[in-house]
Amino acid sequence: MDKTAFLSGQLLLAMPGMSDPRFARAVIAMCSHDENGALGIGLGATVDGLGFHDLLEQFEIAPGDAPNAPVHFGGPVEPRRGFVIHSCDWGGQDTIEVAGLWALSSTIDVLRAIAEGKGPSRWVVALGYAGWDSGQIEGELARPGWFNVAGAADLVFDTNADERWSRAFERAGVDPRLLVADTGTA
């Protein structure tokens, strides 16, 4: 596959009528995509009753001045594993930069840094991820179900989870109110 066709740094949006209910109105920040597969973090829904301070407490980290931000449902794969998508102004043990738009970290050092006020300036936390094997995402994109748009830091960091889906479509020039769940035949 041509490198320009890879989705790293883009947002993958679930179309109405997505066959998998776990991805209804999903917004997935694509963090890694190459010939071996893809990994994205869901940012379209939050985990009810779970805030950032709850996660810190589980690791016995004092929250300091860190806000008790919502924790996102990152995806159905490894839902107990945490990820932080953050601005590129901080890097830790396993941080990967994604297309110059954001970075992804998944070790406890980013949580400590945020709690100590020494972490990235912008961040969102998620549990789990969405993953695809080699060629799988390409196959899914060939069928109705997903729509990809350019990634944007303001959509990732400054938009509430319940507004990301519609705002991302609108940014791409699509009115999500006009999308239908069923496809027709000619």
Buried (B, 14 or more C-beta within 10 A) or exposed (E): EEEEEBBBBBBBBBBEEBEEEEBEBBBBBBBBBEEEBBBBBBBBBBBEEBBBBEBBEEEEBEBEEBEEBBBBBBBBEBBEEBBBBBBBEBBBEEBBBBBEBBBBBBBBBBBBBBBBEEBBEBBBBBBBBBBBEEEEBBEBBEEBBBBBBEBBBEBBBEBEBEEBBBBBBBBBEBEBEEEEEEEEEE
